[in-house]
Amino acid sequence: MQAERLEYFRKLLMERLEALVNEASKTMSDMTDEEETFPDPTDRASVESDRNFLLRIRDRERKLISKIQEALDRIDKGTYGICEECGEEISEQRLMARPVTTLCIDCKTSQEDDERRRGE
């Protein structure tokens, strides 16, 4: 991949990483700042349900942060955009859709087909 395109993807990944880290920090700050009392148990249950949902989202984002950091490492090592399965170049369209991907579309499709056959 050309150096110009690698820098484009580095910038894209860094922006996404920064946004995710900022959201995580905001969530932590909001959760530690809130000391609400609820006279109605239903209100309390609703707030707890919303918090649990938000924490599940943040957990998924935490995993995405890890994948972004791994993608940035691959850019540094010169292996970004190379399929880990077959060693072929991953199409730029696929990288645009999922910049953290490690598999080309053919290998990913094959992997998903195998998972369906095994019932995973």
C-alpha positions in Angstrom: 0.0 0.0 0.0 1.2 3.5 -0.8 2.5 5.6 2.0 -0.1 8.3 1.3 -2.9 5.7 1.8 -1.3 4.4 4.9 -1.3 7.8 6.4 -4.9 8.3 5.5 -5.8 5.1 7.3 -3.6 6.1 10.3 -5.4 9.4 10.6 -8.8 7.7 10.3 -7.9 5.2 13.0 -6.4 7.8 15.3 -9.6 10.0 15.0 -11.8 7.0 15.8 -9.6 6.0 18.7 -9.7 9.5 20.1 -13.5 9.7 19.8 -13.9 6.3 21.6 -11.5 7.2 24.4 -13.3 10.6 24.9 -16.6 8.8 25.1 -15.3 6.3 27.6 -13.9 9.1 29.8 -17.1 11.0 29.6 -19.1 7.9 30.7 -16.8 7.3 33.6 -17.0 10.9 34.7 -20.8 10.9 34.4 -21.1 7.7 36.4 -18.9 8.8 39.3 -20.5 12.3 39.4 -24.1 11.0 39.7 -25.5 10.4 43.1 -29.2 10.4 42.5 -31.9 9.3 44.9 -35.1 7.9 43.5 -38.3 7.8 45.6 -39.9 5.6 43.0 -38.3 2.1 42.5 -39.4 2.1 38.9 -37.4 5.2 38.2 -34.4 3.6 39.8 -34.8 0.4 37.8 -35.0 2.4 34.6 -31.8 4.3 35.3 -30.0 1.1 36.2 -31.2 -0.5 33.0 -29.9 2.5 31.0 -26.6 2.3 32.8 -26.2 -1.4 32.1 -27.0 -0.8 28.4 -24.4 2.0 28.3 -21.8 -0.2 29.9 -22.4 -3.0 27.4 -21.8 -0.4 24.6 -18.7 0.8 26.2 -17.4 -2.8 26.6 -17.8 -3.3 22.9 -16.1 0.0 22.3 -13.2 -1.1 24.6 -12.7 -4.1 22.3 -12.8 -1.9 19.3 -10.1 0.3 20.9 -7.9 -2.7 21.2 -8.5 -3.6 17.5 -7.7 0.0 16.5 -4.4 -0.1 18.4 -3.5 -3.4 16.7 -4.3 -1.9 13.3 -2.0 1.1 14.1 0.7 -1.4 15.1 0.3 -3.1 11.8 0.7 0.2 10.0 3.9 0.8 11.9 5.2 -2.7 11.1 4.2 -2.4 7.4 1.7 -5.3 7.5 -1.5 -3.2 7.4 -3.8 -4.1 4.6 -2.3 -7.6 4.2 -4.6 -10.6 4.9 -3.4 -12.7 7.8 -4.9 -15.8 6.2 -3.7 -15.8 2.6 -1.1 -13.0 2.5 -2.9 -11.1 -0.3 -3.6 -7.4 -0.2 -7.0 -6.5 1.4 -9.0 -4.3 -1.0 -9.2 -0.6 -0.1 -13.0 -0.8 -0.3 -12.9 -3.4 2.5 -10.5 -1.3 4.6 -12.7 1.7 4.1 -15.7 -0.3 5.4 -13.8 -1.9 8.3 -10.3 -0.3 8.8 -9.4 -2.8 11.6 -10.0 -5.9 9.5 -7.2 -8.5 9.2 -8.8 -10.6 6.5 -9.6 -10.1 2.9 -13.2 -10.5 1.8 -12.6 -14.0 0.4 -11.0 -15.3 3.6 -13.6 -13.6 5.8 -16.4 -15.1 3.8 -14.8 -18.5 4.0 -14.4 -18.1 7.8 -18.1 -17.1 8.2 -19.2 -20.1 6.1 -17.1 -22.5 8.3 -18.6 -21.0 11.4 -22.2 -21.5 10.0 -21.4 -25.1 9.1 -20.1 -25.7 12.7 -23.2 -24.0 14.2 -21.2 -21.2 16.0 
